[in-house]
Amino acid sequence: MAERVSAEDFESKVLGAELPVLADFYSDSCIPCKMLSPLLSQLESEYAGKINIVKINVNFDAELAERYEVLAAPTLVLFKDGSEVTRHRGTASKDQLNELISQVI
């Protein structure tokens, strides 16, 4: 399961990460977020050692959601070398996520 990241460790685990990071901005009450979670877990296994996948709860870490202009959950933001590369809003298929990840590996 993807690691939960908070505002306290966001800089070290996302911006300072050696590998690219796919950050899932989610909410516990969001049905599409719950539907996306098993797919992210599967991708986490498939891309082990190539990309990190983390989860950021928009309710507990609203300042991060605001900083990255996350207006809806789920929003996936892909970071590389401390900068946002691209993002995807809403649910996604495995093919869409593979295409997103292929931009950084």
C-alpha positions in Angstrom: 0.0 0.0 0.0 1.2 3.5 -0.9 2.8 5.4 2.0 0.8 8.2 3.5 2.8 11.5 3.4 1.9 14.6 5.4 3.0 18.2 5.2 5.7 17.4 7.7 7.6 14.9 5.5 6.4 16.0 2.0 9.6 17.8 1.2 11.9 14.9 2.0 9.6 12.1 0.7 8.3 13.8 -2.5 10.4 16.9 -3.5 13.7 15.5 -2.3 13.1 11.9 -3.5 15.7 10.3 -5.7 13.0 8.5 -7.7 10.0 10.1 -9.4 6.9 10.3 -7.2 3.3 9.9 -8.1 1.3 11.7 -5.4 -2.3 10.7 -4.9 -4.2 13.6 -3.4 -7.3 11.8 -2.0 -10.1 11.9 0.6 -11.3 9.1 2.7 -14.9 9.8 1.8 -14.3 9.9 -2.0 -15.7 6.9 -3.8 -13.5 7.4 -7.0 -10.5 7.6 -4.6 -11.4 4.2 -3.2 -11.8 2.8 -6.6 -8.4 4.0 -7.7 -6.5 2.8 -4.6 -6.2 -0.9 -5.6 -4.8 0.1 -9.0 -2.2 2.3 -7.4 -1.2 -0.6 -5.1 -0.8 -2.8 -8.2 1.3 -0.2 -10.0 3.4 0.3 -6.9 4.4 -3.3 -7.1 5.0 -3.3 -10.8 7.1 -0.1 -10.7 9.0 -0.9 -7.5 12.5 0.7 -7.6 11.5 3.0 -10.5 8.9 5.2 -9.0 7.4 5.9 -5.5 3.7 6.2 -5.0 2.4 8.2 -2.0 -1.0 9.3 -0.7 -1.8 12.7 0.6 -5.1 13.2 2.4 -6.6 16.5 1.3 -8.6 16.9 4.5 -5.7 16.5 6.9 -3.1 18.3 4.7 -5.2 21.0 3.1 -2.2 23.3 2.9 -0.5 20.9 0.5 -3.7 20.6 -1.6 -3.9 24.4 -1.7 -0.2 24.8 -2.6 -0.6 22.4 -5.5 -4.0 23.7 -6.5 -5.7 20.4 -6.0 -9.4 21.3 -6.5 -10.9 17.8 -6.5 -10.1 14.3 -5.3 -8.6 12.2 -6.7 -5.9 14.2 -8.3 -2.6 12.5 -9.2 0.5 14.7 -9.4 3.7 13.3 -10.8 6.9 14.8 -9.4 10.5 14.4 -10.7 13.5 16.1 -9.2 11.3 18.2 -6.9 9.1 19.6 -9.6 5.6 18.8 -10.9 5.8 17.1 -14.3 2.1 16.4 -15.0 -1.2 15.7 -13.3 -4.4 13.8 -13.8 -7.7 14.6 -12.2 -10.4 12.0 -11.5 -10.3 8.2 -11.9 -8.0 6.6 -14.4 -7.4 3.3 -16.2 -4.3 1.3 -15.8 -3.3 2.3 -19.4 -3.7 6.0 -18.5 -1.6 5.6 -15.4 1.1 3.7 -17.3 1.2 6.5 -19.9 1.5 9.1 -17.1 4.3 7.2 -15.4 6.1 6.6 -18.7 6.8 10.4 -18.9 9.3 10.1 -16.1 10.9 6.6 -16.3 
